[in-house]
Amino acid sequence: MAAGDVVITQDVILGKGSGRVRLVCGTVQLDGVNPTPISLSAHLQSLYGAVVSIEGATATGADPNQVTSAISGTTINVYAWKVTTGGAAGNPTEIASGDNTRLVNFIAFGASK
């Protein structure tokens, strides 16, 4: 995989008729730009919700240490964060990560095309 690549691992349509819901799962490699977009316009008419998580079986370390997401139309925007020292009394604060190698898993559901 290269930075920004999206791989769909599951694509399931649930229900019948016009009320069908589509569940799309996969992996994206962070692109280092923040956010890393996951366009699902080929699969969904609208996106109801999504969950993202860092892939891996080891501790994340400081960069990135977490991911968050925001939905815009049929795109999941994945934001990666890293820890830096700073803030009041040396408390760690989070800033945007520039990582372009870490994999992020996603689950998305919405109205099927």
Backbone as a chain_set.jsonl record, in Angstrom:
{"seq": "MAAGDVVITQDVILGKGSGRVRLVCGTVQLDGVNPTPISLSAHLQSLYGAVVSIEGATATGADPNQVTSAISGTTINVYAWKVTTGGAAGNPTEIASGDNTRLVNFIAFGASK", "coords": {"N": [[0.846, -1.191, 0.0], [0.36, 2.281, -0.599], [0.8, 5.678, 0.561], [-2.284, 7.067, 1.407], [-3.772, 5.158, 0.07], [-6.73, 3.196, -0.236], [-8.274, 0.243, 0.821], [-10.92, -1.862, 0.291], [-12.387, -4.21, 2.324], [-14.71, -5.51, 3.038], [-18.023, -5.419, 1.818], [-21.218, -5.041, 2.205], [-24.67, -5.369, 1.616], [-27.505, -4.678, 3.45], [-30.795, -5.668, 4.156], [-33.871, -5.058, 2.269], [-35.316, -3.569, -0.689], [-36.013, -0.015, -0.857], [-35.014, 0.873, 1.57], [-32.498, -0.079, 2.097], [-29.412, -0.69, 3.773], [-25.979, -0.138, 3.586], [-22.961, -1.663, 4.438], [-19.65, -0.911, 4.693], [-16.351, -1.881, 4.914], [-12.856, -1.518, 5.664], [-9.404, -0.629, 5.015], [-7.162, 2.098, 5.315], [-4.199, 3.757, 4.325], [-2.47, 6.154, 6.097], [-2.018, 9.459, 4.781], [-0.288, 11.469, 5.461], [-1.023, 14.114, 5.349], [-3.293, 14.976, 6.759], [-6.461, 15.89, 6.988], [-6.712, 12.365, 6.096], [-8.473, 11.354, 3.382], [-11.274, 9.152, 2.9], [-12.998, 8.195, 0.366], [-16.226, 7.162, -0.247], [-18.041, 7.296, -2.243], [-18.55, 5.699, -4.445], [-19.877, 3.604, -3.37], [-21.877, 4.409, -1.569], [-24.874, 6.352, -1.198], [-25.389, 8.163, 0.784], [-23.737, 8.831, 3.848], [-24.105, 7.493, 6.968], [-22.726, 6.958, 9.359], [-19.485, 6.294, 10.906], [-16.596, 4.452, 11.999], [-13.283, 4.606, 13.111], [-10.031, 3.157, 13.57], [-6.695, 2.628, 14.802], [-4.629, 0.389, 13.121], [-2.961, -2.559, 14.214], [-0.881, -4.59, 16.37], [0.749, -3.812, 18.334], [1.964, -1.375, 20.725], [1.039, 2.004, 20.093], [2.853, 4.114, 20.29], [4.213, 7.459, 20.129], [3.547, 8.768, 17.769], [1.518, 8.169, 15.13], [-0.699, 8.663, 17.933], [-3.387, 8.456, 18.215], [-6.497, 8.332, 16.331], [-9.053, 10.25, 14.79], [-12.303, 10.983, 13.366], [-14.218, 12.663, 10.81], [-17.223, 13.194, 9.098], [-17.98, 14.025, 5.786], [-20.269, 14.507, 3.484], [-20.074, 11.746, 1.446], [-17.628, 10.992, 2.329], [-15.149, 9.897, 4.572], [-13.183, 11.658, 6.691], [-10.095, 11.157, 7.977], [-8.327, 11.918, 10.806], [-5.122, 12.095, 12.103], [-3.273, 12.026, 15.124], [-0.586, 13.199, 17.184], [1.535, 13.05, 20.081], [2.979, 15.757, 21.78], [5.349, 17.568, 23.73], [4.518, 20.215, 25.898], [2.199, 22.864, 26.566], [0.433, 23.754, 29.606], [2.415, 23.549, 32.465], [4.071, 21.565, 31.381], [2.392, 19.56, 30.457], [1.44, 16.998, 28.203], [0.433, 17.71, 24.858], [-1.745, 17.328, 22.027], [-1.012, 17.274, 18.572], [-1.371, 17.68, 15.007], [-0.536, 14.789, 13.164], [2.043, 13.843, 10.907], [2.348, 11.396, 9.833], [2.741, 8.89, 7.353], [2.576, 6.201, 6.997], [1.229, 4.518, 8.711], [-1.46, 2.201, 9.171], [-5.013, 2.434, 9.08], [-8.025, 1.184, 10.232], [-11.427, 1.02, 9.079], [-14.97, 1.249, 9.504], [-17.931, 1.744, 7.89], [-21.264, 2.958, 7.407], [-24.24, 3.38, 5.509], [-26.699, 4.782, 3.228], [-27.394, 2.661, 0.599], [-26.18, 2.605, -2.781]], "CA": [[0.0, 0.0, 0.0], [1.035, 3.571, -0.604], [0.105, 6.701, 1.334], [-3.598, 7.442, 0.908], [-4.488, 4.033, -0.542], [-7.877, 2.62, 0.464], [-8.602, -1.126, 0.437], [-12.217, -2.303, 0.807], [-12.301, -5.627, 2.682], [-16.088, -6.011, 3.11], [-19.031, -4.535, 1.254], [-22.417, -5.847, 2.398], [-25.944, -4.659, 1.594], [-28.426, -5.253, 4.426], [-32.191, -5.293, 3.952], [-34.442, -5.129, 0.93], [-36.055, -2.398, -1.13], [-35.391, 1.307, -0.823], [-34.428, 1.149, 2.881], [-31.28, -0.865, 2.286], [-28.237, -0.085, 4.387], [-24.752, -0.764, 3.105], [-21.852, -1.665, 5.379], [-18.392, -0.955, 3.965], [-15.225, -1.951, 5.844], [-11.581, -1.571, 4.973], [-8.189, -0.064, 5.586], [-6.539, 3.196, 4.585], [-2.881, 4.142, 4.817], [-2.426, 7.6, 6.301], [-1.309, 10.127, 3.687], [0.642, 12.453, 5.996], [-1.519, 15.476, 5.158], [-4.23, 15.24, 7.85], [-6.983, 14.536, 7.087], [-6.635, 11.384, 5.017], [-9.861, 11.11, 2.986], [-11.752, 7.858, 2.412], [-14.198, 8.461, -0.427], [-17.088, 5.998, -0.432], [-19.094, 7.713, -3.165], [-18.855, 4.599, -5.36], [-20.623, 2.593, -2.629], [-22.958, 4.954, -0.756], [-25.549, 7.61, -1.556], [-25.127, 9.031, 1.93], [-22.984, 8.168, 4.913], [-24.767, 7.715, 8.262], [-21.771, 6.929, 10.455], [-18.236, 5.585, 10.662], [-15.689, 4.242, 13.122], [-11.905, 4.392, 12.667], [-9.101, 2.734, 14.62], [-5.34, 2.358, 14.34], [-4.32, -1.022, 12.903], [-1.706, -3.024, 14.793], [-0.894, -5.42, 17.568], [1.736, -3.273, 19.269], [1.664, -0.032, 21.221], [1.098, 2.989, 19.015], [3.935, 5.082, 20.427], [3.798, 8.854, 20.213], [3.16, 9.353, 16.484], [0.358, 8.796, 15.774], [-1.165, 7.951, 19.122], [-4.824, 8.225, 18.066], [-7.133, 8.858, 15.134], [-10.45, 10.665, 14.902], [-12.874, 11.103, 12.028], [-15.324, 13.585, 10.559], [-17.89, 12.828, 7.863], [-18.357, 15.104, 4.879], [-20.925, 13.839, 2.363], [-19.785, 10.31, 1.455], [-16.2, 10.862, 2.624], [-14.673, 9.887, 5.957], [-11.896, 12.324, 6.832], [-9.382, 10.572, 9.107], [-7.331, 12.812, 11.385], [-4.146, 11.405, 12.951], [-2.737, 12.931, 16.142], [0.6, 12.751, 17.905], [1.786, 13.72, 21.353], [4.155, 16.619, 21.867], [5.427, 18.215, 25.036], [4.071, 21.603, 25.855], [1.024, 23.131, 27.379], [0.66, 24.21, 30.978], [3.192, 22.691, 33.372], [4.657, 20.456, 30.651], [1.427, 18.528, 30.092], [1.497, 16.72, 26.776], [-0.681, 18.147, 24.041], [-1.784, 16.632, 20.753], [-0.964, 18.07, 17.359], [-1.563, 16.867, 13.805], [0.541, 13.884, 12.795], [2.408, 13.808, 9.498], [2.654, 10.003, 9.512], [2.173, 8.418, 6.091], [2.808, 4.76, 6.892], [0.347, 3.755, 9.604], [-2.738, 1.76, 8.632], [-6.195, 2.735, 9.881], [-9.209, 0.405, 9.859], [-12.676, 1.778, 9.146], [-16.276, 0.648, 9.274], [-18.85, 2.825, 7.531], [-22.584, 2.49, 6.979], [-25.057, 4.438, 4.949], [-27.679, 4.409, 2.22], [-26.78, 1.977, -0.529], [-26.422, 3.098, -4.147]], "C": [[0.881, 1.241, 0.0], [0.201, 4.567, 0.198], [-1.198, 7.084, 0.65], [-4.393, 6.318, 0.277], [-5.587, 3.501, 0.365], [-8.113, 1.222, -0.084], [-9.924, -1.495, 1.099], [-12.114, -3.803, 1.069], [-13.669, -6.288, 2.807], [-17.017, -4.958, 2.546], [-20.333, -5.327, 1.24], [-23.65, -4.95, 2.372], [-26.909, -5.405, 2.512], [-29.842, -4.763, 4.148], [-32.598, -5.374, 2.499], [-35.141, -3.821, 0.599], [-35.282, -1.11, -0.958], [-34.735, 1.634, 0.515], [-33.149, 0.396, 3.15], [-30.159, -0.039, 2.9], [-27.026, -0.852, 3.888], [-23.667, -0.575, 4.143], [-20.576, -1.855, 4.578], [-17.256, -0.899, 4.982], [-13.929, -1.987, 5.05], [-10.452, -0.939, 5.757], [-7.712, 1.082, 4.698], [-5.149, 3.428, 5.18], [-2.867, 5.653, 4.943], [-1.604, 8.246, 5.195], [-0.35, 11.218, 4.158], [0.165, 13.886, 5.906], [-2.469, 15.897, 6.273], [-5.288, 16.271, 7.467], [-6.64, 13.668, 5.872], [-8.072, 11.053, 4.626], [-10.101, 9.664, 2.543], [-13.058, 8.138, 1.684], [-14.961, 7.164, -0.648], [-18.237, 6.306, -1.39], [-19.457, 6.625, -4.175], [-19.755, 3.555, -4.707], [-21.894, 3.133, -1.984], [-23.562, 6.216, -1.365], [-25.341, 8.634, -0.464], [-24.492, 8.19, 3.026], [-23.626, 8.514, 6.246], [-23.778, 7.781, 9.418], [-20.542, 6.119, 10.097], [-17.444, 5.476, 11.954], [-14.3, 3.994, 12.536], [-11.046, 3.965, 13.852], [-7.744, 2.456, 14.008], [-5.134, 0.858, 14.254], [-3.021, -1.37, 13.627], [-1.88, -3.778, 16.078], [0.139, -4.956, 18.587], [1.3, -1.877, 19.712], [1.864, 0.988, 20.104], [2.316, 3.901, 19.103], [3.362, 6.488, 20.407], [3.256, 9.416, 18.904], [2.773, 8.285, 15.476], [-0.06, 7.994, 16.999], [-2.68, 7.771, 19.127], [-5.297, 8.793, 16.737], [-8.57, 9.234, 15.474], [-10.989, 10.801, 13.48], [-13.978, 12.145, 12.009], [-15.895, 13.231, 9.191], [-18.243, 14.083, 7.08], [-18.946, 14.458, 3.624], [-20.739, 12.338, 2.444], [-18.292, 10.049, 1.679], [-15.973, 10.845, 4.129], [-13.32, 10.58, 5.949], [-11.254, 11.822, 8.12], [-8.281, 11.536, 9.544], [-6.432, 12.01, 12.312], [-3.5, 12.436, 13.881], [-1.511, 12.326, 16.791], [0.774, 13.594, 19.154], [3.044, 14.569, 21.225], [4.188, 17.211, 23.265], [5.033, 19.666, 24.875], [2.854, 21.771, 26.728], [1.416, 23.57, 28.779], [1.396, 23.151, 31.777], [3.725, 21.446, 32.666], [3.702, 19.326, 30.313], [1.514, 18.262, 28.591], [0.245, 17.233, 26.068], [-0.629, 17.373, 22.723], [-1.771, 17.633, 19.613], [-1.144, 17.121, 16.175], [-0.318, 16.044, 13.514], [0.807, 13.99, 11.3], [2.726, 12.396, 9.033], [1.994, 9.596, 8.19], [2.407, 6.919, 5.881], [1.825, 3.93, 7.699], [-0.963, 3.408, 8.902], [-3.859, 2.064, 9.621], [-7.347, 1.89, 9.335], [-10.428, 1.303, 9.925], [-13.866, 0.868, 8.901], [-17.21, 1.816, 8.999], [-20.192, 2.219, 7.134], [-23.399, 3.672, 6.506], [-26.055, 3.88, 3.954], [-26.972, 3.841, 1.003], [-27.122, 2.66, -1.847], [-27.245, 2.108, -4.902]], "O": [[1.993, 1.241, 0.529], [-0.972, 4.319, 0.477], [-1.216, 7.389, -0.542], [-5.573, 6.495, -0.026], [-5.404, 3.372, 1.576], [-8.15, 1.024, -1.298], [-10.042, -1.448, 2.323], [-11.798, -4.578, 0.167], [-13.773, -7.509, 2.694], [-16.83, -3.761, 2.764], [-20.538, -6.181, 0.377], [-23.68, -3.903, 3.019], [-27.107, -6.612, 2.37], [-30.058, -3.571, 3.931], [-31.801, -5.705, 1.62], [-35.513, -3.06, 1.492], [-34.052, -1.109, -0.918], [-33.965, 2.591, 0.591], [-32.749, 0.243, 4.304], [-29.984, 1.14, 2.593], [-27.056, -2.078, 3.783], [-23.47, 0.523, 4.664], [-20.432, -2.846, 3.863], [-17.199, 0.01, 5.81], [-13.906, -2.433, 3.902], [-10.527, -0.743, 6.97], [-7.848, 1.03, 3.476], [-4.953, 3.309, 6.389], [-3.214, 6.359, 3.996], [-0.623, 7.672, 4.722], [0.333, 11.83, 3.337], [0.871, 14.795, 6.342], [-2.453, 17.055, 6.69], [-5.022, 17.464, 7.614], [-6.327, 14.164, 4.79], [-8.822, 10.523, 5.446], [-9.254, 9.042, 1.902], [-14.104, 8.298, 2.314], [-14.417, 6.19, -1.169], [-19.28, 5.653, -1.349], [-20.567, 6.631, -4.707], [-20.334, 2.715, -5.396], [-22.882, 2.409, -1.86], [-22.864, 7.034, -1.963], [-25.143, 9.819, -0.734], [-24.701, 6.979, 3.101], [-23.69, 9.684, 6.622], [-23.961, 8.563, 10.351], [-20.537, 5.362, 9.127], [-17.594, 6.283, 12.872], [-14.163, 3.249, 11.566], [-11.299, 4.358, 14.991], [-7.646, 2.092, 12.836], [-5.43, 0.133, 15.203], [-2.088, -0.568, 13.65], [-2.878, -3.634, 16.784], [0.375, -5.631, 19.589], [0.385, -1.285, 19.14], [2.758, 0.84, 19.271], [2.768, 4.413, 18.079], [2.17, 6.685, 20.64], [2.572, 10.44, 18.916], [3.645, 7.553, 15.008], [0.197, 6.793, 17.086], [-3.21, 7.019, 19.946], [-4.623, 9.606, 16.104], [-9.21, 8.619, 16.327], [-10.231, 10.743, 12.512], [-14.584, 12.464, 13.032], [-15.149, 12.998, 8.24], [-18.735, 15.067, 7.633], [-18.209, 13.923, 2.796], [-21.191, 11.71, 3.401], [-17.765, 9.016, 1.268], [-16.526, 11.662, 4.866], [-12.401, 10.13, 5.264], [-11.784, 12.026, 9.212], [-7.419, 11.917, 8.753], [-6.919, 11.321, 13.208], [-3.22, 13.565, 13.478], [-1.4, 11.109, 16.934], [0.237, 14.696, 19.268], [4.04, 14.148, 20.637], [3.147, 17.338, 23.91], [5.211, 20.256, 23.809], [2.529, 20.901, 27.537], [2.597, 23.734, 29.084], [1.022, 21.978, 31.755], [3.824, 20.383, 33.28], [4.141, 18.243, 29.924], [1.646, 19.196, 27.8], [-0.857, 17.193, 26.616], [0.413, 16.83, 22.355], [-2.415, 18.681, 19.665], [-1.075, 15.902, 16.332], [0.807, 16.537, 13.606], [-0.118, 14.205, 10.518], [3.308, 12.209, 7.964], [0.832, 9.92, 7.942], [2.433, 6.432, 4.751], [1.613, 2.756, 7.397], [-1.506, 4.209, 8.142], [-3.679, 1.967, 10.835], [-7.61, 1.882, 8.132], [-10.473, 2.238, 10.724], [-13.779, -0.136, 8.193], [-17.275, 2.765, 9.781], [-20.253, 1.113, 6.597], [-23.282, 4.789, 7.009], [-26.238, 2.667, 3.848], [-26.065, 4.461, 0.447], [-28.206, 3.22, -2.01], [-27.561, 2.331, -6.071]]}, "num_chains": 1, "name": "protein.A"}
